[in-house]
Amino acid sequence: MLTLLVKNIHTLVTMDETRREIRNAAMLIRDNVIEQVGATAELSQTADEVLDLSDRAVVLPGLVNTHHHFYQTLTRAVPAAQNCDLFKWLQTLYPIWAKLTPRAVYISAQMAAVELIRSGCTTASDHLYIYPNGSTLDDEIQGVQAVGLRFHASRGSMSVGESQGGLPPDSVVEKETDILKDSQRLIEQYHDNDRHAMLRITLAPCSPFSVTQDLMRESAAMARSYSGVRLHTHLAENNSDVEYSLATFGMTPGDYAASVGWIGSDVWHAHCVQLDDKAIQQFGKTGTGVAHCPCSNMRLASGLAPIRKMLHHNVPVGLGVDGSASNDTSNLLNEARTAFLMARVRELDAAAMTAREALELATLGGAKVLGRDDIGYLAPGMSADFIAINLDRPEFAGALHDPVAALIFCQVNTVDYSFINGRKIVDQGQITTIDLPTLIEEHNRLAHQLIYL
C-alpha cells in the first residue's frame, strides 16, 4: 500500500461537519483513501511520496459537477445558435448533433473531462441522450476513464420526435424497448455501487418534451431494482418548458415529476429555473435534488433559479456547468463564482450567498445530489479527491487575508494540483494522463467536420 503526504498547506478547507479550515495543514493518504488530516506538525513526515506545498497553496475537496453534456464541446459558439432561447437553440443544433460518431463522442468526452479537471472538478455526471451513427455510452465511458475523472455516466434518451409532438427530429430518437434494453446492459456491465467507486450509471430520459411518461415510469422502476442507480432529467428549465408541460400533460413540471415517480432522494433534476413553490417544498421534504446551472440559464435567457429558496427548504443543490454549447465552457470554479453572483442579483441582497456557501454547493452539495458519502469533504475514510491552488498568482494579490473567499470573489480558473482517487491527475498545472495538444487538434478537426461537412 502506497502513502502520500501533502504537507505545509497554507489553508486546508476540509468542508467537514464543523467546516474546519486548518492553517499550516497536512494530509496523509494511503492508496486512494485519506488516512489523517491535521496540522503539519502533528502528522508523520515520512511517506512513499511527499508533496510539500511550502505554505503557498490552498487545498480543498475536489469539486463535483452534477450536470453536463460532454459531446457539446464540439459545438461551442455555433453562429446560428448564439442568440437563441432553449427550444430554438435545440432545434438549431439537433441536426448537427445527428452527425456525431463514436470517435466524436470519445474525443469530446476527453476534452470535457480535461476542462473540468483543470478547473477543480474531480467527480462529474454527464447526460448523453443522443446516439447517432453507432455511438454508445461506452464510447464516452472509455474516453473519460483514460483521463482519470471519477464519473457518473447517465444513459440519456429521446423517444418522442417531432411527428409525435416532441421537440427533437425523428432521426435522433430511439425506440423505448431499445432504450430500456441498453439501460439494463449498461447497469449490469459498468455500475459500481461500492464505496470509492470510480464509475456509476444513472438512467436519464432527456426531458418532458422528448420522452413519454411510460419511459419515465419504466426507467424509474428499472433504476430502483438495482442498488445505487439514480435518476436524472431536465425539468422546468424555462417558461416554454412549463407551457409545454401544462399543454401536453395538464400539469406543472413539479406535478409531472411526481406523477411519473420522479420524486425522492434517488432523483435529481437539472435547472429547475421555473420550479414553483409547491414543488420546491416537495423536493425539500423528499430529498429530491437539483443541478443548478447558472451560466447556461443566463446564456439561454431561461431565468435565475430560486436557489436561496431551495436551500431554505432543504432541497439538495449541486452545481452543473451544463452543455458546453450553452455555457460555453466546462469551468466549474467559474460556475461556483457565477452561482454566488447570480444569487445576490436574484435576491437583490449582497448577503444572499457567501463565498463559502458557493464552495459548499460545489463540493458537499454536489456529493449529496449524486448520492455519494465518500466525496465532498476531506476527513479520514474519505476518497482521496482534492485540489490545490497556489496563492502566488495574480488572482490572489491583495486577497491573502482570506484566500478561501478569494477562490470565489477573485476569478480563479485553474488548479495547480488535482488528485483523484489518490492519483495525481494535474501536476503543477499540467494534465498528466493525456497529450493535451494532440487532443485539442483532433477535437477541432471533428468539430469542423460536424459543422461544415
Sequence and secondary structure as in RCSB ss.txt:
>XXXX:A:sequence
MLTLLVKNIHTLVTMDETRREIRNAAMLIRDNVIEQVGATAELSQTADEVLDLSDRAVVLPGLVNTHHHFYQTLT
RAVPAAQNCDLFKWLQTLYPIWAKLTPRAVYISAQMAAVELIRSGCTTASDHLYIYPNGSTLDDEIQGVQAVGLR
FHASRGSMSVGESQGGLPPDSVVEKETDILKDSQRLIEQYHDNDRHAMLRITLAPCSPFSVTQDLMRESAAMARS
YSGVRLHTHLAENNSDVEYSLATFGMTPGDYAASVGWIGSDVWHAHCVQLDDKAIQQFGKTGTGVAHCPCSNMRL
ASGLAPIRKMLHHNVPVGLGVDGSASNDTSNLLNEARTAFLMARVRELDAAAMTAREALELATLGGAKVLGRDDI
GYLAPGMSADFIAINLDRPEFAGALHDPVAALIFCQVNTVDYSFINGRKIVDQGQITTIDLPTLIEEHNRLAHQL
IYL
>XXXX:A:secstr
  EEEEEEEEEEE   TT  EEEEEEEEEETTEEEEEEEGGGS S  SEEEE TT EEEEE EEE    GGGGGG
TT GGGTT  HHHHHHHHHHHHTT  HHHHHHHHHHHHHHHHHTTEEEEEEEE    TT  HHHHHHHHHHHT E
EEEEEEE    GGGT SS GGG   HHHHHHHHHHHHHHH   STT SEEEEEEE  TTTS HHHHHHHHHHHTT
STT EEEEEES SHHHHHHHHHHHSS HHHHHHHTT  STTEEEEE TT  HHHHHHHHHHT EEEE HHHHHHT
T     HHHHHHTT  EEE    TTSS    HHHHHHHHHHHHHHHHT TTSS HHHHHHIIIIIHHHHTT SSS
SS STTSB  EEEEESSSGGGTT TTSHHHHHHHTT    SEEEETTEEEEETTEESSS HHHHHHHHHHHHHHH
HH 
